[in-house]
Each structure stands twice: as C-alpha cells, then as structure tokens.
Amino acid sequence: MPFRPDHRLLILLIAAALLLPAEAFAGGTVEGKVVFNGRPKRNPLIQMGADPNCLSINAGKKVVQELVSLNADKTVDNVFVHITGEVAGGSAPTEPVLIEQEGCIYHPRIAGAMAGQKLTVRNNDSTLHNIHSLSDGANNFNVGQPKAGMESNFELRQPEVMLRIKCDVHPWMVGFLGIKSHPYFAVTADGGKFRIDNVPAGTYTLQAWQEKLGTVDQQIEVEDGATVTVEFAYGGEESASMQPSMPVEDLVISLTGKAPAISD
C-alpha cells in the first residue's frame, strides 16, 4: 500500500500520545475549601488536672479542645473530604498512617487512610496513654503505652467513616480516622483547603465530614485532565447525619473532676 501524507500525520499523533506522561490519562482533580458562615463558638479549654504529668508537659500553655478548627477567614481545617461509595483504582500505601500522642493530645486529630493500610500510634509523652478504637466493624484495638517512645501498629481491616479513637486514661483525648476503600479523600488544612488528584472520570457524591458540624454532600462531575472546584459551606444550623463525636461532659476535665458547662 503506498504511503500517504495522512499516514504520516497519524504516526505523528500516535508518537505524541506515547510521549505524554502517564498522569495525562490519570483522571481529573477535585479541589476546593470548606467555610463556616454561622456564628462561631469558642472551643473549650482543656484543664488537665486529672493527670499531673499532662499538666507538667503543657506548663504555661492553654490547650483547647478543637471541636471546630476555624481560621480567621472562617475557613475550616480538619474536615475529612471524600468521595462516597466504591471507586475503582488505587491500592493501600505501604507506608503507615502516623498518629502521635504529644502534649496529651492526638496529632493529627483527623486523618485519612485506606483499608489494608497500617496505622502507627506513637507515644511522645512521659505518661501512660492507651489507644482505644470505637469501631462499628473490624477495626478494633485497645492497647496501652506506658512509656515515651513506644509505638503500636494496627492493620486497618475495612472501610469506616469515621473511626473514633480515644484514650481511656485521658477522656479529653479524641481523634478520628476516615478509612476508605479508595484513595480519593483528603483532610482540609492551610486555610480549609483540600485537593484530591487522579480521580477517574465520572459522576460522584463528594462529602465533607466535620465532627461537630456534621456532613455536607455535593454532586460533582469529573473529567479527564480537568479540575473541579468545590466549596462546602457550613452555616451552623446543619442537622448532622451522625451521632455527636462524644458527650460534651467527656471533653473537658477540670481540677475537681467536674466538667464546666459548655454551650452547644
């Protein structure tokens, strides 16, 4: 068959496609931020008189229970943003998710992981902590860490939004872990911002989860090579589609062992 000019064009197009980076075919990006348009309420001060070691570790500091991590511009950090349901693609990372107990507080307070990934919890305090998960499924563990430098490793067995983690020794210590079957999730930071890369093209429900404000959903359409920009807005009047993270009385321990009144 004789060679024609249109054959040359086809060859050039194929060659150009082969030279494109793999990420050019890796779906789209979902990014945005979370804002709070309601009337903010002050996060309660944690009084750590129940454990003199915690008092000593935090000497000179005022430590608050960050029920809502609100920035000056009313953007919200520590919000778990994820695509609901099953989405094909991605395998559990080999590197574990790390939660550190430092200053008798969990760092980070909110984290994300994939089912099958490892969770490492490290005690950086010279006092007894324990890591107790309150799972609705198979993500159960309850282990003590009496010394600084100790680490415990757990396998996250199945998806769960959200897995609550607490310390039975210090009732104000609480953290949450969003466990997904896919990698399309993020936790807001640096001004309430989030970014999820390489999302397969399709129509999805994107959900924002905040421990005090509840959940907000948006429908999104993702296209290959494109960016979807989303803004979630809490107004303060949401009816959360979940139980409160924990009773208010458990959040603050005073020197007398009684919890001061905190408005909801």
JOZI-V815280 format. One line per field, one symbol per residue. ss: DSSP state (h for helix, s for strand, l for the rest). Layout:
BEGIN
ss->???
END
This chain:
BEGIN
ss->llllhhhhhhhhhhhhhhhllhhhhllsssssssssllllllllsllllllhhhhhhllllllsllllssllllsssllsssslllllllllllllssssssllsssllssssslllsssssslllllsssssslllllllsssslllllsssssllllssssssslllllllsssssssllllssslslllsssssssllssssssssslllsssssssssllllsssssssslllllllllllllhhhllllllllllllll
END
